[in-house]
Amino acid sequence: MTIGSVPLRYKISVDHDQCMLCGRCVENCPYGVFRTERDRIHINSRVCVACHRCIAMCPRDAISLAERPVDYRSHPLWTPQVRESIYNQARTGKIILSGMGNAQDYPVIFDRLVLDACQVTNPSIDPLREPMELRTYIGKKPSVLEFGRENGETVLETRLSPNLMLETPIMIGHMSYGAISLHAQQSLARAVKKVGTYMGTGEGGLHESLYPCQDRMIVQVASGRFGVDIDYLERGAAIEIKIGQGAKPGIGGHLPGEKVCADVSCTRMIPMGSDAISPAPHHDIYSIEDLKQLVRSLKEATEWKKPVFVKIAAVHNSAAIAAGIARSGADAVVVDGFRGGTGAAPRVFRDHVGIPIEAAVASVDAKLRTQGIRNEVSVIASGGIRESADVAKIIALGADAVYIGTAALVAMGCRVCGTCYRGLCPWGIATQRPDLVARLDPDVASVNVENLIHAWTLELSELMGAAGINSIESLRGNRDRLRGYLLDEGIMKVLDVKPVGA
Amino acid sequence: MCGIIGVIDRARQRMDGTGIRAALSEMDERGSGEGAGYAVYGAFPDFRDYYAIHVFFDNLHETKPLVEEELSKWGVIEHDEAIPTYEQASLRKVHIPWRFFFRPDPHLMPRSITPEDDVVMHLVMKVNTTIPGALVFASGKNVAVFKASGWPDEVADFYRIQDYKGYLWMGHNRYPTNTPGWWGGAHPFNLLNWSVVHNGEITSYGTNRRYIESYGYQCTMYTDTEVVAYLFDLLVRRHGLSLETAVKAFAPPFWDEIDRMPEREKEIFRAIRLAYGSALMNGPFAIVVANDESMVGFTDRIKLRPLVYGVKGNRLYISSEEAAIRTMEPDVEEITMPKAGEPIIGRYVA
């Protein structure tokens, strides 16, 4: 008895009346869905991943796509996804790989939180007429200032730690060269430089073509230490130690050898074609005091000129962990929620491990404040930030700034098909195949990303103005300006927000 | 809306409450008759070294012993009395205003650098959060506070403020939206020697409250005004900043202006904004704050509420309306409108 084939996930069809046999679909699909035979386009829907490249490139809108064209007997528990996973695992005996963020149907807390606006008793502020300040500093801040007198003038005696200055509280998170293409990284880098913010290198080194934007790059030191040397550390504007990632808390990473081309191998400082395996823990960090040593070593190596961030996945105890990090000398803690994207993660981790960023940031901010160490670190939130309203809400919950990842890729064309781990990204983003990479033009894509950040920044200014706030620090931790809509009492307590109408 | 006024005699010549009663009533257009109040510094020369703890009791037989017990744990009640009141046609004695002249035992707060203040602050928070039916609404030395639900002239007559004299008076004519009719919601708001009158709404209240609560303050008055007093107490008394610097933290210059400043100033303002970002007060407001040494008035950083000041001799007047100042002092000189966020400070010379 064999299990047989699982039904099609997607069905592609071509309207042959519309089709003019231009062959663009055939050229564009790296998965081999289309072929031309005897003046007709033939289709193999089984290999389709719903990347929409063919649909976007068809000049006649002749292609359509349907998801799950074959019904299963419906069952609320034994969903088609569950059944198909079992078929696949029964056949292969392996862990199921997946891409992008959590695909489980958990409620989205962001969508159950609403923002406030002014009416009558106080005026809303029009950002077109009045100044609106989104400038954000990331790093350690003094809790008390001391002043002295020098030649009859007041002088500041408190020494400030290095901070990154952002024109908008939106940064781009760490996506390595290897996981994404060089063109993708170049596009992101040019965009952040243009809008006055920062991006992460990921654990893939810093390619020399990015040196012109190095003052806008946060260089990552992760458990594989790929691409790390003193030159790399000195080039970055800040350094980030990656402990964990929201999409796969508690496990490491694996860049398959096929993606390690000559250029990736040089940037990562590993042999060409070899698998790049980042272990689950850092093998020199087995406790919080070891983290403190690494933070101090990195600072010492770079003459205490650069802020050092520590990134953790949002897990049950992240508030206490963040408090430990705040005491390690780190300048910022990055909390990555369970909706964070990834090139590849075991599906069981992506969908079932970790907690949502909204709850994590709320508890981290509360814990740091109770312990009186909120100024010791900035809090950067990431993992599932989809729009400017999410940025406003997470800042109101207590974050200083956000990292976006998937949203920036979507701005470059990504359709969230979740097949990044195959390395065949038809949009030239999550691939190293030269012909595919060439499809992404950094001149165009960088403008798209820049536009996105600019548009969100404008929306954020409008939201703040409507709330009668003209400076981002007055939104930060201002949970009074949030209300929970149909959130349960337990979660509202964690978020410390009132229900709508209260 | 709301109308505010403050006057300080820099030579500590005492004034009675007649003038401020008339001035505050001049701004009835800004109020609704549901809340008014006055604070006066120098009101209790005989008890100047004692904390004048003012309490609204809902009844005396049940809650007063509890408050007395709490106070006795932390120090000595030298004298206590009902605050004299004279019921008006439209202003009934909803609460029983009482004052205790209290001397805290500094040895009970050994780790504090200001143990007496900290004992009193602890008591205020304790009573207000744990004893229902008792509300401490003032706790400074030599400071009297009179407030109730009514028009300014009614409240003034209810307490006969003309019988009191002091060298600094503040008044507030309330147009409530949040807690109408509640005496505790009327201004001035007082903690230790800080008193605040406030016109406006602080849109950053949530941020300010989270910040201040992490330093042990508890917001119990359901109003954004109390955070102003707590913020001043934290930055000036506990962190040792000057009044000018504290105001610059609450209503800082914009980054555009800071970027254009000379290096030394730029460094100072950048540090203020970094360290005290959570203390920045946003939204429309005009505020007058007083303590033992001075009185300061300022507005939000884009001046969404009015504030004017005038000077006559040793007296500095700050108010929402020029008319109110002129009612009090027809010969006032130098009526001026300060810039947004610019502190107007009057300090004692004697």
Chai-1 contact restraints between the chains, C-beta under 6 A:
chainA,res_idxA,chainB,res_idxB,connection_type,confidence,min_distance_angstrom,max_distance_angstrom,comment,restraint_id
A,T121,B,T177,contact,1.0,0.0,6.0,A-B,restraint_1
A,T121,B,E201,contact,1.0,0.0,6.0,A-B,restraint_2
A,N122,B,E201,contact,1.0,0.0,6.0,A-B,restraint_3
A,N122,B,G283,contact,1.0,0.0,6.0,A-B,restraint_4
A,N122,B,P284,contact,1.0,0.0,6.0,A-B,restraint_5
A,P123,B,L304,contact,1.0,0.0,6.0,A-B,restraint_6
A,E130,B,I302,contact,1.0,0.0,6.0,A-B,restraint_7
A,P131,B,F254,contact,1.0,0.0,6.0,A-B,restraint_8
A,E133,B,W255,contact,1.0,0.0,6.0,A-B,restraint_9
A,R135,B,W255,contact,1.0,0.0,6.0,A-B,restraint_10
A,Y137,B,L274,contact,1.0,0.0,6.0,A-B,restraint_11
A,K141,B,L274,contact,1.0,0.0,6.0,A-B,restraint_12
A,K141,B,A275,contact,1.0,0.0,6.0,A-B,restraint_13
A,P142,B,A275,contact,1.0,0.0,6.0,A-B,restraint_14
A,V144,B,H239,contact,1.0,0.0,6.0,A-B,restraint_15
A,L145,B,A271,contact,1.0,0.0,6.0,A-B,restraint_16
A,L145,B,A275,contact,1.0,0.0,6.0,A-B,restraint_17
A,L156,B,E267,contact,1.0,0.0,6.0,A-B,restraint_18
A,L156,B,I268,contact,1.0,0.0,6.0,A-B,restraint_19
A,L156,B,A271,contact,1.0,0.0,6.0,A-B,restraint_20
A,L160,B,A271,contact,1.0,0.0,6.0,A-B,restraint_21
A,R369,B,S214,contact,1.0,0.0,6.0,A-B,restraint_22
A,G372,B,S214,contact,1.0,0.0,6.0,A-B,restraint_23
A,G468,B,T203,contact,1.0,0.0,6.0,A-B,restraint_24
A,G468,B,G283,contact,1.0,0.0,6.0,A-B,restraint_25
A,I469,B,T203,contact,1.0,0.0,6.0,A-B,restraint_26
A,I469,B,N282,contact,1.0,0.0,6.0,A-B,restraint_27
A,S471,B,L280,contact,1.0,0.0,6.0,A-B,restraint_28
A,E473,B,G277,contact,1.0,0.0,6.0,A-B,restraint_29
A,E473,B,L280,contact,1.0,0.0,6.0,A-B,restraint_30
A,S474,B,S204,contact,1.0,0.0,6.0,A-B,restraint_31
A,S474,B,T207,contact,1.0,0.0,6.0,A-B,restraint_32
A,S474,B,L280,contact,1.0,0.0,6.0,A-B,restraint_33
A,S474,B,N282,contact,1.0,0.0,6.0,A-B,restraint_34
A,R476,B,T207,contact,1.0,0.0,6.0,A-B,restraint_35
A,G477,B,T207,contact,1.0,0.0,6.0,A-B,restraint_36
A,G477,B,R210,contact,1.0,0.0,6.0,A-B,restraint_37
A,N478,B,G206,contact,1.0,0.0,6.0,A-B,restraint_38
A,N478,B,T207,contact,1.0,0.0,6.0,A-B,restraint_39
A,R479,B,G206,contact,1.0,0.0,6.0,A-B,restraint_40
A,D480,B,Y205,contact,1.0,0.0,6.0,A-B,restraint_41
A,D480,B,G206,contact,1.0,0.0,6.0,A-B,restraint_42
A,R481,B,G206,contact,1.0,0.0,6.0,A-B,restraint_43
